[in-house]
Amino acid sequence: MLNPPQRAAVLHTEGPLLVLAGAGSGKTRVIVEKIAHLVQSGRYPAKRIAAITFTNKSAREMRERVAKRIKGEAAQELTVCTFHALGLKIAQIDHAKLGLRRGFSIFDADDSSAQIKDLLPAGSKPDAIEAMKQLISRAKNAALSPEQALDAARSPREREAAALYARYQQRLAAFNAVDFDDLIRLPLHLLETDAEARAVWRERIGYLLVDEYQDTNRCQYRLMKALTGARASFTAVGDDDQSIYGWRGAEVGNLRLLRDEYPNLKII
């Protein structure tokens, strides 16, 4: 049985919705029940609904819970995954528009560190390598290209990192590869600059649900905006008292952005 606020969140399907609640208050249950309502009411077919979580484990658990509420083929047609998995799907389908060839590789953290070490002067210490890697990652999580990162640099260290970022991207291109941060940055660039691709993906994803919204970074927030457009058919669920991914660029300020950029935002 849903309590009144939970029920209100499930039934609100027109326009943007922000659900704020503390740990253990049933936020994920609201997402599961809302997916079931969207499908069973005929509001959206399952194949046009995407639910985004922050870990593969959370996605797996949510998928299992939804499967118990929605039987048959519909449960298989839903998209329940992480932001990065959704970005990978976009990149795989639209790889040519991103300058990638089919079957591109994904560099993990060790691969990225090895390439950055190779691009830095011989004898660079591990701490220096990691520092440059983090500065590049921060720029990518802010959706900055190498050129934009250079323009935004405010110190010699940041200018050095921006120049390294440009060479690092050239290296990735030579390997037909992307790194973890590119899985958000590149699809975002595509959706913000290519009207045709944007229209196609907005048709594919009619309704978007984002769990643990307080842990999104600016790049992920913009991806959500690009996918939902003016119709703003989304539900963002979060807890503004906690953000566990601050070290990865998460911005609790994204909660305030919703209020500022969506005047018709409903908050429960």
C-alpha positions in Angstrom: 0.0 0.0 0.0 1.4 3.4 -1.0 1.1 6.3 1.4 -0.5 9.5 0.0 2.7 11.3 -1.1 4.0 8.1 -2.7 0.7 7.7 -4.6 0.8 11.3 -5.7 4.3 10.8 -7.1 3.2 7.6 -9.0 0.1 9.3 -10.5 1.9 12.5 -11.6 2.7 11.8 -15.3 2.4 15.3 -16.9 5.4 17.6 -16.6 8.6 17.4 -14.5 8.5 15.9 -11.0 11.0 16.0 -8.2 10.6 13.5 -5.3 12.6 14.3 -2.2 12.7 11.7 0.6 15.2 10.3 3.1 17.0 7.0 3.1 14.7 4.0 3.5 11.5 5.9 2.8 10.5 4.0 -0.3 12.0 6.1 -3.1 12.9 3.1 -5.3 9.5 1.6 -4.7 7.9 4.8 -6.1 10.0 4.4 -9.3 9.0 0.7 -9.6 5.3 1.5 -9.0 5.4 4.5 -11.4 6.9 2.4 -14.2 4.1 -0.1 -13.7 1.5 2.7 -13.7 2.9 4.2 -16.9 2.8 0.9 -18.7 -0.5 -0.5 -17.3 -2.4 2.7 -17.8 -1.3 2.8 -21.5 0.4 6.2 -20.9 3.7 4.9 -22.4 4.7 1.6 -23.9 7.5 -0.1 -21.9 10.0 0.3 -24.7 9.8 4.1 -24.4 10.5 4.2 -20.6 14.0 4.5 -19.2 14.9 4.3 -15.5 18.4 5.4 -14.6 20.4 4.3 -11.5 23.9 4.9 -10.4 25.3 1.4 -10.1 24.9 -1.8 -12.1 23.8 -3.5 -8.9 21.0 -1.0 -8.4 19.9 -1.4 -12.0 19.9 -5.2 -11.7 17.8 -5.0 -8.5 15.4 -2.5 -9.9 15.0 -4.6 -13.1 14.1 -7.6 -10.9 11.5 -5.6 -8.9 9.9 -4.2 -12.0 9.7 -7.7 -13.6 7.6 -8.8 -10.6 5.1 -5.9 -11.3 5.0 -6.1 -15.1 4.7 -9.5 -16.6 5.6 -10.8 -20.0 7.3 -9.0 -22.9 6.9 -5.5 -21.5 9.3 -6.1 -18.7 12.0 -7.1 -21.2 11.4 -3.9 -23.3 12.1 -1.5 -20.5 15.5 0.3 -20.3 16.8 0.0 -16.7 20.5 0.9 -16.5 23.1 3.4 -15.4 23.8 6.8 -17.0 27.0 5.3 -18.5 25.2 2.3 -19.9 22.6 4.5 -21.5 25.5 6.7 -22.9 27.1 3.5 -24.3 23.9 2.5 -26.0 23.7 5.9 -27.7 27.3 5.8 -28.7 27.0 2.3 -30.2 24.0 3.3 -32.3 25.3 6.7 -33.3 29.0 5.8 -33.4 29.6 7.3 -36.8 28.3 10.7 -35.7 30.7 10.6 -32.8 33.7 10.0 -35.0 33.9 6.4 -33.9 34.1 3.1 -35.8 31.9 0.2 -35.0 33.2 -2.0 -32.2 35.1 0.8 -30.4 36.9 0.0 -27.2 36.2 1.4 -23.7 39.3 2.3 -21.7 39.1 1.5 -18.0 40.9 3.4 -15.3 44.1 1.5 -15.7 44.1 2.0 -19.5 43.6 5.7 -19.1 46.4 6.0 -16.5 48.8 4.2 -18.8 48.1 6.5 -21.7 48.4 9.6 -19.6 51.7 8.3 -18.1 52.9 7.8 -21.6 52.0 11.3 -22.7 53.7 13.0 -19.7 57.4 13.5 -19.4 59.4 10.4 -18.5 59.8 9.9 -14.8 56.5 11.6 -13.8 55.5 10.4 -10.4 52.3 8.5 -9.8 50.7 11.4 -7.9 51.3 13.7 -10.8 49.8 11.2 -13.2 46.8 10.8 -11.1 46.4 14.6 -10.6 46.4 15.2 -14.4 43.9 12.3 -14.9 41.6 13.8 -12.3 41.7 17.3 -13.9 40.9 15.8 -17.3 38.0 13.8 -15.8 36.7 16.9 -14.1 36.7 18.7 -17.4 34.8 15.9 -19.1 32.3 15.7 -16.3 31.7 19.4 -16.8 31.0 18.6 -20.5 34.1 20.5 -21.7 36.0 19.7 -24.8 39.8 20.1 -24.8 39.4 23.6 -26.4 36.8 24.6 -23.9 38.9 23.3 -21.0 41.8 25.4 -22.2 39.6 28.5 -22.4 38.3 27.8 -18.9 41.7 27.2 -17.4 42.6 29.6 -14.6 46.1 28.4 -13.6 49.2 27.0 -15.3 48.3 23.6 -13.9 44.9 23.7 -15.5 46.3 24.9 -18.8 48.8 22.0 -18.7 45.9 19.5 -18.0 43.9 21.0 -20.9 46.8 20.6 -23.3 47.3 17.0 -22.1 43.5 16.4 -22.5 43.8 17.3 -26.2 46.7 14.9 -26.8 44.9 12.2 -24.7 41.8 12.5 -26.9 44.0 12.2 -30.0 45.4 9.0 -28.6 41.9 7.6 -27.8 40.9 8.4 -31.4 43.9 6.6 -32.8 42.8 3.5 -30.8 39.1 3.9 -31.8 38.4 4.1 -28.0 36.6 6.1 -25.4 37.0 6.3 -21.7 34.4 6.1 -19.0 33.7 9.9 -18.8 33.3 10.0 -22.6 30.3 7.7 -22.3 28.3 10.7 -21.0 30.2 13.6 -22.6 30.1 12.4 -26.2 26.3 11.4 -26.3 25.6 14.8 -24.6 27.5 16.6 -27.3 25.6 14.7 -30.0 22.2 15.5 -28.5 22.9 19.1 -27.9 24.3 19.8 -31.4 22.5 17.4 -33.7 18.7 18.2 -34.0 18.0 15.0 -35.9 19.7 12.7 -33.4 18.0 14.6 -30.6 14.5 14.1 -32.1 15.2 10.4 -32.6 16.3 9.8 -29.0 13.4 11.8 -27.6 11.1 9.6 -29.5 12.8 6.5 -28.3 12.7 7.6 -24.7 9.3 9.1 -23.9 9.6 9.0 -20.1 12.7 9.2 -18.0 13.1 8.3 -14.3 16.3 9.1 -12.4 17.1 7.5 -9.1 19.5 9.1 -6.6 19.3 12.3 -8.5 21.4 14.2 -5.9 24.4 12.2 -7.2 24.2 13.5 -10.7 27.0 15.7 -12.1 26.4 18.6 -14.5 27.0 16.5 -17.6 24.4 13.9 -16.5 21.9 16.7 -15.7 22.4 18.1 -19.2 21.9 14.7 -20.7 18.6 14.3 -18.8 17.6 17.7 -20.2 18.6 16.9 -23.7 16.7 13.6 -23.7 13.4 15.0 -22.2 13.3 18.4 -24.0 10.5 21.0 -23.5 8.0 18.3 -22.6 10.1 17.5 -19.5 8.5 14.1 -19.0 10.7 13.0 -16.2 10.7 12.0 -12.5 13.8 12.8 -10.5 14.0 11.0 -7.2 16.6 12.0 -4.5 17.7 12.9 -1.1 19.1 16.4 -0.7 20.7 15.5 2.6 23.2 13.0 1.1 25.4 12.9 -2.0 27.9 10.0 -2.0 29.5 10.8 -5.3 30.8 14.3 -4.6 34.3 13.0 -5.4 33.1 12.0 -8.8 31.8 15.4 -9.7 28.2 15.0 -8.3 26.5 18.4 -7.6 23.7 18.6 -5.1 23.2 22.0 -6.7 21.5 20.2 -9.5 18.5 19.9 -7.2 18.3 23.7 -7.2 18.8 23.8 -11.0 15.6 21.8 -11.4 13.7 24.5 -9.5 15.3 27.3 -11.4 15.0 25.8 -14.9 11.6 24.2 -14.7 9.0 26.7 -13.3 6.3 24.1 -13.5 8.3 21.6 -11.5 6.1 19.6 -9.0 7.9 18.7 -5.8 6.7 16.0 -3.5 
